[in-house]
Amino acid sequence: MASISTVFSNSSPFLSQPLTKSRKSDSFAVTTVSFQTTSRVRGGRNTLRVKAGLIDPDGGKLVELVVSEPRRREKKHEAADLPRLRLTTIDLQWMHVLSEGWASPLRGFMRESEFLQTLHFNSLRLDDGSVVNMSVPIVLAIDDEQKALIGESKRVALFDSDDNPIAILSDVEIFKHPKEERIARTWGTTARGLPYVEEVITNAGNWLIGGDLEVLEPIKYNDGLDRFRLSPSELRKELEKRGADAVFAFQLRNPVHNGHALLMTDTRRRLLEMGYKNPILLLHPLGGFTKADDVPLSWRMKQHEKVLEDGVLDPKTTVVSIFPSPMLYAGPTEVQWHAKARINAGANFYIVGRDPAGMGHPVEKRDLYDADHGKKVLSMAPGLERLNILPFRVAAYDKTQGKMAFFDPSRAQDFLFISGTKMRGLAKNKESPPDGFMCPGGWKVLVDYYDSLTLTGNNRLQEKVPV
C-alpha cells in the first residue's frame, strides 16, 4: 500500500494527522486503512490507522437550531412581542450557516468570549477542554439605536427584509465591535477595498450581539436552487446512502474546468489505491456573498450540471451541494473555516490548492497572501487534526496532448497556464479556449453568462437563471 506522502505530494507535511478514534456508521461496514506519513509538525515517521467512514462532527454532535414544526406557530407569536432586529442578506446567510450546524458546536451568533477566541486563536475551547477550529467570526452587528431599543431585554426577534420573523436570539450579550482589530486579524491588513469588509463591516454598527438561536423554520431562498442546499445532516444521510467509506470535499467559487476535474478524479483514484472501497466526492460550491466580478451562483450551478451531464465527473460518485457561507477572501484564515465546515458535513479529506480563499491585494499589484500559506496553515491548524489535507498537484493545459494534465517541470514549454482572468476574458469575447480545457456544455454556459451582461449593460446579472 502506498504511503500518503507518495500518493498526494512529494512532501508530506501538508497532511494533518487524523485521530485514531472515529465514528462507526450504522448504515454500512466500516473498514480500517493503514498508511505512513512524515510530519514536520510532530516529527518522526508515524504509522496511522484511519477508520473509513463519516467523521464525527465537531463537538461530537451536529448542532441543528431549527425549531420543530409543532412549535413554530408558538415561537412566531413570541417573536411578535420582542424587540426587533432586521437582518441584512449576509446576516441571513450566516444564520443559515448556524441553523444547520456548519459551525457546530456554535449555537448562535458569537458572544464576546467566542469572538475573542476566534480572533486570537482561530479555535474554540469546549467545556471538556477539547479544541475545535473556528477561524472566522460569525457575529451580528447592531448600532447605538438598536442597542437602546433592546435595552435590558435578554431575548430579541430577528426579522428579514420583508418583515417576516426568522429567529429568536436568547440569553443575549452585547459587546463592543472592534472593527479595526477584527479586520486586521481576519485579513492581515486594513487596506481599503476588501470586498467583504466594504460590504459588511465598514458601515456596520459599533456593537455586536450574541446569543442562542432558535430559527423558526428552515432557510429557503426560492430561487430554483434550494434542492441543492443540503444541510450537513442531509449530506450525511446521502453519503451513507451511497455507502461512502471516504468523503473528499472540493471547495470552489468558480466554474469547473477540466483541470479541476483532473484533480478530483485523480484524488478518487489514489484513495482507491490506498484501500478505500467507495470514496465519494463532495463538490461543494460556495453559495453566499461573493465579490462583483465572480460568476453568480445560479450560473455556476448551471455550469456544474453540464460538467456532470458531459461525464467530466461521474454523477454516481459525486454529490453536488451548495455551501451557504458568505465568502470573505481571507486566505489562510478563511480556508480553515472552509475545511472545518466540511468536517461537520462528513468529509474526512479536503483538497486544497494554490492561494485558497485568496485574492489580489486591493491597493498594490500583488497577491494579498502567500500562495503556499493556506495549505501550510491547514496542516498545523488547531482542531483540524482529524482532517486529511490533500494538496493540489498543479494542473495546466498540455499542448502536446491537447488536454489538461499535471504540470511536468522538465518540459515546462509544453504547458499553458490559463488563469481565471484569462478564462473570463475569453468567455467575454466569445473566444473558444483550447480543446480539452472545459467541456463544451460548460463553456457555453460561461459564454452565455457574459453575453447576458452585455445585453443588460450590467456588471453582474441580477435576475435568476433556471437550473
For each residue, the residues with C-beta under 8 A, 3 or more apart:
1: 33 34 35 273 274 275
2: 6 7 35 270 273 274
3: 6 7 12 35 36 37
4: 7 8 12 15 35 36 37 274 388
5: 8 9 10 11 12 15 36 37 38
6: 2 3
7: 2 3 4 270 273 274
8: 4 5 15 267 270 390 391 393
9: 5 12 14 15 391 393
10: 5
11: 5 14
12: 3 4 5 9 15 37 38 39
13: 38 39 40 41 376 379
14: 9 11 352 375 376 378 379 389 391
15: 4 5 8 9 12 37 39 379 388 389 390
16: 378 379 380 381 384 385 386 387 388 389
17: 37 39 42 46 48 385
18: 22 48 50 348 385 386 387 388
19: 22 385 386
20: 48 49 50 51
21: 51
22: 18 19 30 50 51 53 55 56 348 386
23: 51 53 54 55 56
24: 30 51 53
25: 28 30 53 54 240
26:
27: 240 241 243
28: 25 53 240 243 244 245
29:
30: 22 24 25 51 52 53 245
31: 52 245 275 276 277
32: 49 50 51 52
33: 1 49 50 52 274 275 276
34: 1 47 48 49 50
35: 1 2 3 4 47 48 50 274
36: 3 4 5 45 46 47 48
37: 3 4 5 12 15 17 45 46 48
38: 5 12 13 44 45 46
39: 12 13 15 17 42 43 44 46 379
40: 13 43
41: 13 379 380
42: 17 39 46
43: 39 40
44: 38 39
45: 36 37 38
46: 17 36 37 38 39 42
47: 34 35 36
48: 17 18 20 34 35 36 37
49: 20 32 33 34
50: 18 20 22 32 33 34 35 348 388
51: 20 21 22 23 24 30 32
52: 30 31 32 33 245 246 276 277
53: 22 23 24 25 28 30 244 245
54: 23 25 236 239 240 244 247 346 348
55: 22 23 247 343 346 347 348 386 387
56: 22 23 60 386
57: 60 61 62 63 101 104 105 232 343 344
58: 104 105 132 133 340 343 344 383
59: 63 104 105 126 132
60: 56 57
61: 57 104 105
62: 57 101 104 232 233 236 344
63: 57 59 101 103 104 105 106 107
64: 99 100 101 231 233
65: 98 99 100 101 107 108 213 214 215
66: 99 100 215 216 217 218
67: 71 72 75 214 215 216 217
68: 71 72
69: 72
70:
71: 67 68 74 75
72: 67 68 69 75 76 216 217
73: 76 77
74: 71 77 78
75: 67 71 72 78 79 168 214 216
76: 72 73 79 80 165 216
77: 73 74 80 81
78: 74 75 81 82 157 168
79: 75 76 82 157 159 165 167 168 216
80: 76 77 157 165
81: 77 78
82: 78 79 153 155 156 157 168
83: 149 150 151 153 156 157
84: 149 156 157 158 159
85: 140 142 146 150 156 157 158 159 169 209
86: 158 159 160 161 163
87: 91 92 95 140 158 159 160 161 166
88: 91 92 161 200
89: 92 93 161 289
90: 93 94 199 200 288 289 326
91: 87 88 94 95 140 158
92: 87 88 89 95 96 160 166 219
93: 89 90 96 97 288 289 324 325 326
94: 90 91 97 98 109 138 140 325 326
95: 87 91 92 98 99 109 158 166 167 213 215 219
96: 92 93 99 100 219 324
97: 93 94 100 102 103 138 288 324 325 341
98: 65 94 95 101 102 103 106 107 108 109 138 213 215
99: 64 65 66 95 96 167 213 215 218 219
100: 64 65 66 96 97 219 231 232 233 324
101: 57 62 63 64 65 98 104 231 232 233 344
102: 97 98 232 323 324 325 341 344 345
103: 63 97 98 106 134 138 341 344
104: 57 58 59 61 62 63 101 232 344
105: 57 58 59 61 63 124 126 132
106: 63 98 103 110 114 124 134 138
107: 63 65 98 212 213
108: 65 98 169 170 210 211 212 213
109: 94 95 98 138 139 140 169 208 209 210 211 213
110: 106 114 115 118 137 138 139 208 210
111: 114 115 173 175 210 211
112: 115 116 173 175 208 210
113: 116 117
114: 106 110 111 117 118 124 134 210
115: 110 111 112 118 119 137 139 175 208 210
116: 112 113 119 120
117: 113 114 120 121 123 124 125 134
118: 110 114 115 121 122 123 124 134 135 136 137
119: 115 116 137 181 182 185 186
120: 116 117 185
121: 117 118 382
122: 118 133 134 135 333 336 381 382
123: 117 118 131 132 133 134 135 381 382 383
124: 105 106 114 117 118 131 132 134 383
125: 117 129 130 131
126: 59 105 129 130 131 132
127:
128:
129: 125 126
130: 125 126
131: 123 124 125 126 382 383
132: 58 59 105 123 124 126 340 383
133: 58 122 123 336 337 339 340 381 382 383 384
134: 103 106 114 117 118 122 123 124 337 340 383
135: 118 122 123 333 334 336 337 340 381
136: 118 186 328 330 333 334 336 337
137: 110 115 118 119 182 186
138: 94 97 98 103 106 109 110
139: 109 110 115 177 208 210
140: 85 87 91 94 109 169 208 209 210
141: 177 201 204 205 207 208 209
142: 85 146 147 150 174 205 207 208 209
143: 146 147 204 205 206 207
144: 147 148 205 206 207
145: 148 149
146: 85 142 143 149 150 205 207
147: 142 143 144 150 174 205 207 209
148: 144 145 151
149: 83 84 145 146
150: 83 85 142 146 147 153 156 172 174 209
151: 83 148
152:
153: 82 83 150 156 172
154: 170 171 172
155: 82 168 169 170 171 172
156: 82 83 84 85 150 153 168 169 172 209 211
157: 78 79 80 82 83 84 85 165 167 168 169
158: 84 85 86 87 91 95 165 166 167 168 169
159: 79 84 85 86 87 163 164 165 166
160: 86 87 92 163 164 166
161: 86 87 88 89
162:
163: 86 159 160
164: 159 160
165: 76 79 80 157 158 159 216
166: 87 92 95 158 159 160 215 216 219
167: 79 95 99 157 158 213 214 215 216
168: 75 78 79 82 155 156 157 158 213 214 216
169: 85 108 109 140 155 156 157 158 172 209 211 212 213
170: 108 154 155 211 212 213 214
171: 154 155 211 212
172: 150 153 154 155 156 169 209 210 211
173: 111 112 209 210 211
174: 142 147 150 207 208 209
175: 111 112 115 207 208 210
176: 206 207 208
177: 139 141 182 204 205 206 207 208
178: 181 182
179: 182 183 201 202 204 206
180: 183 184 190
181: 119 178 184 185
182: 119 137 177 178 179 185 186 201
183: 179 180 186 187 189 190 194 197 201
184: 180 181 187 188 189 190
185: 119 120 181 182 188
186: 119 136 137 182 183 328 330 333 334
187: 183 184 190 194 197 328 329 330 331 333 368
188: 184 185 331 333 368 369
189: 183 184 194 361 368
190: 180 183 184 187
191: 194 361 362 363
192: 198 362 363
193: 198 362 363
194: 183 187 189 191 197 198 329 362
195: 198 199 291 292 329 359
196: 199 200 201 289 326 327 328 329 330
197: 183 187 194 200 201 202
198: 192 193 194 195 201 202
199: 90 195 196 289
200: 88 90 196 197 204 289 326
201: 141 179 182 183 196 197 198 204
202: 179 197 198
203:
204: 141 143 177 179 200 201
205: 141 142 143 144 146 147 177
206: 143 144 176 177 179
207: 141 142 143 144 146 147 174 175 176 177
208: 109 110 112 115 139 140 141 142 174 175 176 177
209: 85 109 140 141 142 147 150 156 169 172 173 174
210: 108 109 110 111 112 114 115 139 140 172 173 175
211: 108 109 111 156 169 170 171 172 173
212: 107 108 169 170 171
213: 65 95 98 99 107 108 109 167 168 169 170
214: 65 67 75 167 168 170
215: 65 66 67 95 98 99 166 167 218 219
216: 66 67 72 75 76 79 165 166 167 168
217: 66 67 72
218: 66 99 215
219: 92 95 96 99 100 166 215 324
220: 226
221: 225 226 229
222: 226
223: 226 298 464
224: 298 464 465 466 467
225: 221 228 229 287 297 298 301 322 467
226: 220 221 222 223 229
227:
228: 225 301 320 321 322 467
229: 221 225 226 287 321 322 324
230: 234 235 238 319 321 322
231: 64 100 101 234 235
232: 57 62 100 101 102 104 235 236 344 345 346
233: 62 64 100 101 236 237
234: 230 231 237 238
235: 230 231 232 238 239 282 319 321 345 346
236: 54 62 232 233 239 240 345 346
237: 233 234 240 241
238: 230 234 235 241 242 319
239: 54 235 236 242 244 247 280 282 319 346
240: 25 27 28 54 236 237 243 244
241: 27 237 238
242: 238 239 278 280 317 319
243: 27 28 240 278
244: 28 53 54 239 240 247 278 279 280 346
245: 28 30 31 52 53 276 277 278 279
246: 52 271 276 278 279 280 348 349
247: 54 55 239 244 279 280 281 282 345 346 347 348 349
248: 264 267 268 271 279 280 281 282 347 348 349 350 351 390
249: 281 282 284 339 342 345 347 349 350 351
250: 260 263 264 281 282 283 284 351
251: 284 286 323 338 342 350 351 356
252: 256 260 283 284 285 286
253: 285 286 290 294 300 327
254: 294 295 300 420
255: 295 300 303 304 423 438 442 445 446
256: 252 260 261 283 303 304 307 312 313 438 442
257: 260 261 404 418 423 437 438 442
258: 261 262 312 403 404 436 437 438 439
259: 262 263 395 396 397 404 437
260: 250 252 256 257 263 264 395
261: 256 257 258 264 265 307 312 313 404
262: 258 259 265 266 395 404 405 406
263: 250 259 260 266 267 351 353 392 393 395
264: 248 250 260 261 267 268 281 283 313 318 351
265: 261 262 268 269 313 314
266: 262 263 269 270 393 406
267: 8 248 263 264 270 271 279 281 349 351 390
268: 248 264 265 271 272 279 281 317
269: 265 266 272 273
270: 2 7 8 266 267 273 274
271: 246 248 267 268 274 276 279 349
272: 268 269 275 276 277 279
273: 1 2 7 269 270
274: 1 2 4 7 33 35 270 271
275: 1 31 33 272
276: 31 33 52 245 246 271 272 279
277: 31 52 245 272
278: 242 243 244 245 246 317
279: 244 245 246 247 248 267 268 271 272 276 317 349
280: 239 242 244 246 247 248 317 318 319
281: 247 248 249 250 264 267 268 313 317 318 319
282: 235 239 247 248 249 250 319 321 342 345 346 347
283: 250 252 256 264 304 313 318 319 320 321
284: 249 250 251 252 320 321 322 323 342 345
285: 252 253 297 300 301 304 320 322 323
286: 251 252 253 290 322 323 325 327
287: 225 229 297 322 323 324 325
288: 90 93 97 323 324 325 326 327
289: 89 90 93 196 199 200 326 327
290: 253 286 294 296 297 327
291: 195 294 327 329 359
292: 195 459 460
293: 424 459 460
294: 253 254 290 291 327
295: 254 255 299 300 303 446 449
296: 290 299 300 449 460 461
297: 225 285 287 290 300 301 322
298: 223 224 225 301 302 464 465 467
299: 295 296 302 303 445 446 448 449 461 465
300: 253 254 255 285 295 296 297 303 304
301: 225 228 285 297 298 304 305 320 322 467
302: 298 299 305 306 445 465 467
303: 255 256 295 299 300 306 307 442 445 446
304: 255 256 283 285 300 301 307 308 320 442
305: 301 302 308 309 320 467
306: 302 303 309 310 439 441 442 444 445
307: 256 261 303 304 310 312 313 439 441 442
308: 304 305 311 312 313 315 318 320
309: 305 306 441
310: 306 307 439 440 441 442
311: 308 314
312: 256 258 261 307 308 439 442
313: 256 261 264 265 281 283 307 308 318
314: 265 311 317 318
315: 308 318
316:
317: 242 268 278 279 280 281 314
318: 264 280 281 283 308 313 314 315
319: 230 235 238 239 242 280 281 282 283
320: 228 283 284 285 301 304 305 308
321: 228 229 230 235 282 283 284
322: 225 228 229 230 284 285 286 287 297 301
323: 102 251 284 285 286 287 288 338 341
324: 93 96 97 100 102 219 229 287 288
325: 93 94 97 102 286 287 288 337 338 341
326: 90 93 94 196 200 288 289
327: 196 253 286 288 289 290 291 294 334 357
328: 136 186 187 196 333 334 337 357
329: 187 194 195 196 291 334 357 358 359 368
330: 136 186 187 196 333 334 357
331: 187 188 334 335 355 356 357 358 359 368 369 373 374
332: 335 336 356 357 369 373 374 376 377 378
333: 122 135 136 186 187 188 328 330 336 337 357
334: 135 136 186 327 328 329 330 331 337 338 356 357
335: 331 332 338 339 352 356 357 374 377 378
336: 122 133 135 136 332 333 339 340 377 378 381 384
337: 133 134 135 136 325 328 333 334 340 341
338: 251 323 325 334 335 341 342 350 356 357
339: 133 249 335 336 342 343 350 352 378 381 384 387 389
340: 58 132 133 134 135 336 337 343 344 383 384 387
341: 97 102 103 323 325 337 338 344 345
342: 249 251 282 284 338 339 345 346 347 350 387
343: 55 57 58 339 340 346 347 348 384 386 387
344: 57 58 62 101 102 103 104 232 340 341
345: 102 232 235 236 247 249 282 284 341 342
346: 54 55 232 235 236 239 244 247 282 342 343
347: 55 247 248 249 282 342 343 350 387
348: 18 22 50 54 55 246 247 248 343 386 387 388
349: 246 247 248 249 267 271 279 387 388 390
350: 248 249 251 338 339 342 347 378 387 388 389 390
351: 248 249 250 251 263 264 267 390 392
352: 14 335 339 356 374 375 378 389 390 391 392
353: 263 356 375 391 392
354: 371 372 392 394
355: 331 358 367 369 370 371 374
356: 251 331 332 334 335 338 352 353 374 375
357: 327 328 329 330 331 332 333 334 335 338 374
358: 329 331 355 367 368 369 371 374
359: 195 291 329 331 362 367 368
360: 365 366 367 368
361: 189 191 364 365 366 367 368
362: 191 192 193 194 359 368
363: 191 192 193
364: 361
365: 360 361
366: 360 361
367: 355 358 359 360 361 370 371
368: 187 188 189 329 331 358 359 360 361 362
369: 188 331 332 355 358 373 374
370: 355 367 373
371: 354 355 358 367 374
372: 354 375 376
373: 331 332 369 370 376 377
374: 331 332 335 352 355 356 357 358 369 371 377 378
375: 14 352 353 356 372 378 379 389 391
376: 13 14 332 372 373 379 380
377: 332 335 336 373 374 380 381
378: 14 16 332 335 336 339 350 352 374 375 381 384 387 389
379: 13 14 15 16 39 41 375 376 389
380: 16 41 376 377
381: 16 122 123 133 135 336 339 377 378 384
382: 121 122 123 131 133 385
383: 58 123 124 131 132 133 134 340
384: 16 133 336 339 340 343 378 381 387 389
385: 16 17 18 19 382
386: 16 18 19 22 55 56 343 348
387: 16 18 55 339 340 342 343 347 348 349 350 378 384
388: 4 15 16 18 50 348 349 350
389: 14 15 16 339 350 352 375 378 379 384
390: 8 15 248 267 349 350 351 352
391: 8 9 14 352 353 375
392: 263 351 352 353 354 395
393: 8 9 263 266 406 407
394: 354 406 407
395: 259 260 262 263 392 404 405 406 407
396: 259 404 405 407 415 416 417 418
397: 259 403 404 405 415 416 417 418 434 436 437
398: 401 402 403 404 405 414 415
399: 402 414 415 416 434
400: 411 414
401: 398 405 436
402: 398 399 434 435 436
403: 258 397 398 435 436
404: 257 258 259 261 262 395 396 397 398 436 437
405: 262 395 396 397 398 401 408 415
406: 262 266 393 394 395
407: 393 394 395 396 412 415
408: 405 411 412 414 415
409: 412
410:
411: 400 408 414 415
412: 407 408 409 415
413:
414: 398 399 400 408 411
415: 396 397 398 399 405 407 408 411 412
416: 396 397 399 434
417: 396 397
418: 257 396 397 422 423 433 434 437
419: 422 423
420: 254 423 424
421: 424 425
422: 418 419 425 426
423: 255 257 418 419 420 426 427 433 446
424: 293 420 421 427 428 450
425: 421 422 428 429
426: 422 423 429 431 432 433
427: 423 424 430 431 443 446 447 449 450
428: 424 425 450
429: 425 426
430: 427 447 451
431: 426 427
432: 426 443
433: 418 423 426 437 438 443
434: 397 399 402 416 418 437
435: 402 403
436: 258 397 401 402 403 404
437: 257 258 259 397 404 418 433 434 443
438: 255 256 257 258 433 442 443 446
439: 258 306 307 310 312 442 443
440: 310 443 444
441: 306 307 309 310 444 445
442: 255 256 257 303 304 306 307 310 312 438 439 445 446
443: 427 432 433 437 438 439 440 446 447
444: 306 440 441 447 448
445: 255 299 302 303 306 441 442 448 449
446: 255 295 299 303 423 427 438 442 443 449 450
447: 427 430 443 444 450 451
448: 299 444 445 451 452
449: 295 296 299 427 445 446 452 453 461
450: 424 427 428 446 447 453 454
451: 430 447 448 454 455
452: 448 449 455 456 461
453: 449 450 456 457 458 459 460 461
454: 450 451 457
455: 451 452
456: 452 453 461
457: 453 454
458: 453 461 462
459: 292 293 453
460: 292 293 296 453
461: 296 299 449 452 453 456 458 465
462: 458
463:
464: 223 224 298
465: 224 298 299 302 461
466: 224
467: 224 225 228 298 301 302 305
